[in-house]
Amino acid sequence: MGCLGVTLFFALVCCAGPLMMSMSASSGSGGTTANAAAAADIPARMLTAYIAAAEGVQSYRAGCRGMQWQILAGIAKVESGHAVGRTVRSDGEVRPRILGPGLDGSGAGGNTTPVPDTDHGRWDGDPDGERAVGPFQFLPATFRTVGKDGNNDGVKDPHNVDDAALSAAVYLCGKGRDLTQRQQLETAIRSYNHSAAYVADVMGWISRYKTTSSAASIKGVTGKARTVLAAALSQRGKPYSWGGGSVNGPSHGICCSPGGSSGEHIRGFDCSGLASYAYAQAGITLPRTAAAQAGVGRRIPASAGVKALRPGDLVFFGYVPTADGTIHHVGIYLGNGKMINALRPGTKVRVDPVSVMSDYAGGARPW
C-alpha cells in the first residue's frame, strides 16, 4: 500500500521526503491551504470540460472577452453541484441524466409560469411538458438555439458535459460581452437566471474558484496529458494520507510512516496514490508504488534534466538517482519547473517546484 515500494535498507518511504530536505519546503509554493482547497469539489472530468469550453468559445464568439473556466464552474456548481451523484463517463456523458422539475407552473422547484413542451421529450423525457436538462440545466428550446458539439462526436447533447459547458460559454458570451467587467459578467449570469440571489450565489463560487490557477496551468496541453493534469489539479487541497488514494479517488490510508504518521483516519492521497488516480482518469493503470511506477512507459533519466520533461510526465525522486529501487517519491509534472505534489504527512495536495526536493531521479512518460 501507499508509497511503500522503497527497499527496507533505506528505511524511509515515498512521500516522506529525504532527511536532508529543507523543512522550509512545507510552506509550499502553490498558494495557501484555502486557495488550494477552492477547486477540490470539482470532479476531474467536469473540470476538464470547463477548461476546454472556456478556451474553445472563441471559435464561436470571437468578440467575447474574459471567459474563464471558473465562470462555467460557478454556473454548474449552482445548477447541478457539478453533476453530483451522477457518473460522468470519459466521453462526457452524464448518467443518469439530470432532469429538473416539470415546468408546469405548479410552484414545484420554484417555477410559477408554465412552459410548453418544445422537444417532444427528446432531451427531458417529457413529451407533455418542459424540464431543464443536463449539468448546466438548459431549457431544451435554449439549447436548440445555442447548443454546440463540445467533444466533436457529431452530436449536440445537453446531457454531455463537453457539449453543455461549451454551449453555456457561448450563451454567457452573448453577442460579445466583456466578462472581465463585473457589470457585464453579472448581466450574463442574470440572463441565465433572472434572480439577484442566483447572481450572488454564482458570483460567490466564481470568486472562490478564481483563487486557483488551474486554467493557466494546463492551457495548450492536449490529449491524455491534459486529462491527467486536470484530474490531479482537481484534488488540490486534499490532505496527505499515508497509504491513501486509489484509482477511485481519495481514501483512508494505513499506519504508519517511518515518522509514525498514520493515514487511517485521513481521507486523501499519498504521492503514488495521487498518480494512480490521475492516470486512471486517462485510462492508464499504474502500479501502486512510486518505484514500480518508474518502470511504466518511457523512462527519462535524471541526467537529461527537468527540461526533458513534458506536462503530464511522472517525476521521481530517489536516494540514488540512477537506481530505481531507491525511488521514494513521485509527482506529476505540470510544466515550467513545477509539479502537482502530495509531499508528506501534514501537507495537502498542491503545486510545488520540482526543486522542492533535492534528489531528482528523472521521469517517465506512461503513453
C-alpha positions in Angstrom: 0.0 0.0 0.0 0.9 3.7 -0.3 4.4 4.5 -1.4 5.9 1.5 0.4 8.0 0.4 -2.6 11.4 1.6 -1.3 13.9 -1.0 -0.2 14.0 -1.5 3.5 17.6 -0.8 3.5 16.8 2.9 3.3 14.1 2.7 6.0 12.3 5.7 4.5 9.2 5.7 2.4 7.8 7.5 -0.6 6.4 11.0 0.1 8.1 11.3 3.5 10.9 13.1 1.8 14.6 12.7 2.3 16.0 13.7 5.7 18.2 16.3 4.2 15.3 18.2 2.6 14.8 21.7 3.9 11.9 21.9 6.3 11.0 25.3 4.8 9.5 23.3 1.9 6.5 22.5 4.0 5.3 26.1 3.5 4.7 25.2 -0.2 4.5 27.4 -3.3 1.1 26.5 -4.6 -0.8 29.1 -2.5 -2.5 28.9 0.9 -4.5 26.0 2.1 -7.7 27.8 1.5 -6.6 28.6 -2.1 -5.6 25.1 -2.8 -8.9 23.7 -1.5 -11.1 26.0 -3.5 -11.4 23.8 -6.5 -11.3 20.5 -4.6 -15.1 19.9 -5.0 -14.9 19.8 -8.8 -14.7 16.3 -10.3 -11.7 16.0 -12.7 -13.8 15.2 -15.7 -16.0 18.2 -15.1 -13.0 20.5 -14.7 -11.6 19.2 -18.0 -14.8 20.2 -19.7 -15.0 23.7 -18.2 -11.4 24.5 -19.2 -11.9 23.2 -22.7 -15.1 25.2 -23.1 -13.5 28.4 -21.8 -10.7 28.1 -24.4 -12.9 26.9 -27.2 -15.6 29.5 -27.1 -13.5 31.9 -29.2 -14.3 29.8 -32.2 -18.0 30.7 -31.8 -17.8 34.2 -30.1 -14.6 35.8 -31.3 -15.7 39.1 -29.8 -16.1 37.7 -26.3 -13.6 38.6 -23.7 -12.8 37.2 -20.3 -14.4 33.8 -20.5 -12.8 31.6 -17.8 -13.4 28.1 -16.6 -14.3 29.5 -13.1 -17.4 31.2 -14.6 -18.6 28.0 -16.0 -17.8 26.2 -12.8 -19.8 28.7 -10.8 -22.8 28.1 -13.0 -22.5 24.4 -12.9 -22.0 24.3 -9.2 -25.3 26.1 -8.6 -27.2 24.3 -11.3 -26.2 20.7 -10.5 -23.4 20.7 -7.9 -21.1 19.6 -10.8 -23.4 16.7 -11.6 -23.3 15.5 -8.0 -24.5 11.9 -7.6 -24.0 11.1 -11.3 -21.4 9.3 -13.2 -19.5 11.3 -15.8 -18.1 8.9 -18.5 -14.8 9.5 -20.3 -16.8 10.8 -23.3 -18.5 13.4 -21.2 -21.9 11.7 -21.0 -23.6 12.2 -17.6 -25.6 9.2 -16.3 -28.3 9.0 -15.1 -29.5 12.2 -16.8 -30.1 15.3 -14.7 -33.7 16.5 -15.1 -35.3 19.5 -13.4 -38.9 19.6 -12.2 -41.7 19.8 -14.7 -42.2 23.5 -15.6 -46.0 23.3 -15.3 -46.5 26.4 -13.2 -47.3 24.4 -10.1 -44.7 26.0 -7.9 -42.6 22.9 -7.6 -38.9 23.8 -7.8 -39.8 27.5 -7.7 -41.5 27.7 -11.1 -44.7 29.5 -11.3 -45.0 30.0 -15.1 -45.9 27.0 -17.2 -43.5 26.4 -20.1 -44.9 24.4 -23.1 -43.1 21.4 -24.4 -40.6 22.1 -27.2 -38.6 18.9 -27.7 -41.3 16.3 -27.6 -39.4 14.6 -24.8 -36.1 14.2 -26.8 -33.9 15.6 -24.0 -36.2 15.9 -21.0 -38.1 12.6 -21.4 -41.4 14.5 -21.0 -43.5 14.8 -24.2 -46.2 16.7 -22.4 -44.1 19.5 -20.7 -40.7 21.1 -20.4 -37.9 20.5 -17.9 -34.4 21.9 -17.6 -31.8 19.3 -18.6 -28.2 18.4 -18.0 -25.4 19.6 -15.7 -26.0 23.2 -16.9 -29.8 22.9 -16.7 -30.6 24.2 -20.2 -34.2 24.5 -21.3 -34.5 22.4 -24.4 -35.5 25.4 -26.5 -32.5 27.4 -25.4 -30.1 24.5 -26.1 -31.5 24.1 -29.5 -30.5 27.7 -30.2 -27.0 27.8 -28.6 -26.1 24.1 -28.4 -22.6 23.2 -29.6 -20.7 19.9 -30.1 -18.0 20.2 -27.5 -16.5 16.8 -27.8 -16.6 16.6 -31.6 -18.6 13.4 -31.8 -21.1 14.8 -34.3 -23.9 15.1 -31.7 -25.1 18.1 -29.7 -26.4 16.9 -26.3 -27.2 18.9 -23.2 -26.5 15.7 -21.1 -22.9 15.7 -22.3 -20.7 17.9 -20.1 -18.4 18.9 -23.0 -21.4 20.0 -25.2 -23.2 21.6 -22.2 -20.1 23.6 -21.0 -19.3 24.9 -24.4 -22.9 25.8 -25.0 -23.1 27.6 -21.7 -19.9 29.6 -22.6 -21.5 30.6 -25.9 -24.7 31.6 -24.2 -22.9 33.7 -21.5 -20.8 35.5 -24.1 -23.9 36.7 -25.8 -23.0 38.8 -28.8 -19.6 39.7 -27.5 -19.6 40.6 -23.8 -16.5 41.6 -21.9 -16.7 39.3 -18.9 -13.7 41.0 -17.3 -16.2 43.8 -16.4 -18.2 42.9 -13.4 -21.3 44.5 -14.6 -21.3 42.6 -17.9 -20.5 39.3 -16.1 -23.4 39.8 -13.7 -25.7 40.6 -16.7 -24.6 37.4 -18.4 -25.3 35.4 -15.2 -28.7 37.1 -14.8 -29.6 36.1 -18.4 -29.1 32.5 -17.2 -31.5 33.0 -14.3 -33.3 36.3 -13.5 -32.7 36.3 -9.8 -30.5 38.6 -7.7 -29.9 35.7 -5.3 -28.8 33.4 -8.1 -26.3 36.0 -9.4 -24.9 36.5 -5.9 -24.6 32.7 -5.4 -22.8 32.1 -8.7 -20.5 35.2 -8.3 -19.5 33.8 -4.9 -18.5 30.5 -6.4 -16.6 32.2 -9.2 -14.6 34.2 -6.7 -13.7 31.0 -4.8 -12.6 29.2 -7.9 -10.5 32.1 -9.1 -8.2 31.5 -6.2 -6.7 28.6 -8.2 -4.6 28.8 -11.3 -5.6 25.5 -12.9 -6.7 27.0 -16.2 -3.4 28.7 -16.9 -1.5 25.6 -15.8 -2.8 23.3 -18.5 -3.6 25.7 -21.3 -2.3 24.3 -24.5 -1.9 20.7 -23.1 -3.9 18.2 -25.1 -4.9 14.5 -25.0 -4.2 12.2 -22.1 -1.8 14.6 -20.5 -4.5 17.2 -20.2 -6.8 14.7 -18.6 -4.1 13.6 -16.1 -3.3 17.1 -15.1 -6.9 18.2 -14.8 -7.6 15.1 -12.6 -4.6 15.9 -10.3 -5.3 19.6 -10.1 -8.9 18.8 -9.1 -7.6 17.2 -5.9 -5.6 20.3 -4.7 -6.3 20.8 -1.1 -7.0 17.1 -0.3 -4.9 16.1 2.7 -1.9 13.8 2.6 -2.8 10.4 3.8 -0.1 7.7 4.3 -1.2 4.9 2.0 -4.2 6.8 0.9 -5.7 7.2 -2.6 -6.6 4.8 -5.4 -7.9 4.9 -9.0 -11.3 5.8 -7.5 -10.1 8.9 -5.7 -9.1 9.8 -2.1 -9.4 7.1 0.5 -8.3 6.4 4.1 -4.7 5.3 4.4 -2.8 3.0 6.7 -0.5 3.0 9.7 2.3 4.0 9.8 5.0 6.0 8.2 8.6 5.8 9.4 7.9 9.0 11.3 4.9 7.5 13.0 2.2 9.2 10.9 -1.0 7.2 10.3 -3.3 7.7 7.4 -6.0 5.5 9.0 -8.2 8.5 9.9 -7.3 10.8 7.0 -9.1 10.6 3.7 -6.7 11.8 1.0 -3.7 10.8 -1.1 -0.1 9.9 -0.7 2.2 10.6 -3.7 1.8 7.4 -5.7 -1.9 7.2 -4.8 -2.4 10.6 -6.4 -0.5 9.5 -9.5 -2.6 6.3 -9.7 -5.8 8.2 -9.5 -4.9 10.9 -12.1 -3.6 8.5 -14.7 -6.6 6.2 -14.2 -8.8 9.1 -15.4 -6.9 8.9 -18.7 -7.4 5.1 -18.9 -3.8 4.3 -17.8 -3.3 1.9 -15.0 -0.1 2.4 -12.9 1.4 0.2 -10.2 0.7 1.4 -6.7 4.2 2.3 -5.6 6.5 5.1 -6.8 9.4 2.8 -7.5 7.2 0.5 -9.6 5.7 3.4 -11.5 9.1 4.3 -12.7 9.1 1.2 -14.8 6.0 2.2 -16.9 6.4 3.8 -20.3 9.4 5.7 -21.5 12.0 6.4 -18.7 13.5 9.9 -18.7 16.9 9.8 -17.0 17.9 12.3 -14.4 20.9 13.2 -16.5 18.6 14.7 -19.1 17.4 17.3 -16.6 14.0 18.7 -15.9 14.0 20.4 -19.4 13.4 16.9 -20.9 10.0 16.6 -19.1 6.7 17.3 -20.6 3.4 18.2 -18.9 1.8 15.0 -17.6 5.0 13.1 -17.1 5.8 11.4 -13.8 8.6 13.0 -11.8 10.7 10.8 -9.4 13.0 11.3 -6.5 15.4 8.7 -5.2 18.3 8.3 -2.7 20.4 7.1 -5.6 19.1 8.9 -8.7 20.3 6.2 -11.1 18.8 3.3 -9.1 15.0 3.0 -9.5 14.9 0.7 -6.4 15.7 3.7 -4.2 12.9 5.9 -5.5 10.9 7.2 -2.6 8.6 9.9 -4.1 6.7 10.7 -7.3 5.0 13.9 -8.5 3.2 14.8 -11.8 4.9 17.4 -13.9 2.9 20.5 -14.6 5.4 22.4 -16.7 7.6 25.4 -16.1 9.6 23.5 -13.5 6.5 22.7 -11.3 4.8 19.5 -10.3 1.5 18.5 -8.7 2.6 17.1 -5.4 1.4 15.1 -2.4 4.5 15.8 -0.4 4.4 14.4 3.1 2.2 13.9 6.2 0.7 17.2 7.4 0.6 18.8 3.9 -2.1 18.8 1.2 -2.0 18.2 -2.5 -0.5 21.3 -4.0 1.7 22.7 -6.8 5.4 22.7 -5.9 8.6 23.4 -7.8 10.4 20.2 -8.8 13.4 21.6 -6.8 11.4 21.4 -3.6 13.2 18.0 -3.3 16.9 17.7 -3.8 17.3 14.1 -5.2 15.6 14.3 -8.6 15.7 10.9 -10.3 14.2 11.7 -13.7 10.8 11.0 -15.0 8.6 8.6 -17.0 6.1 9.1 -19.8 3.5 6.3 -19.5 2.0 6.7 -23.0 
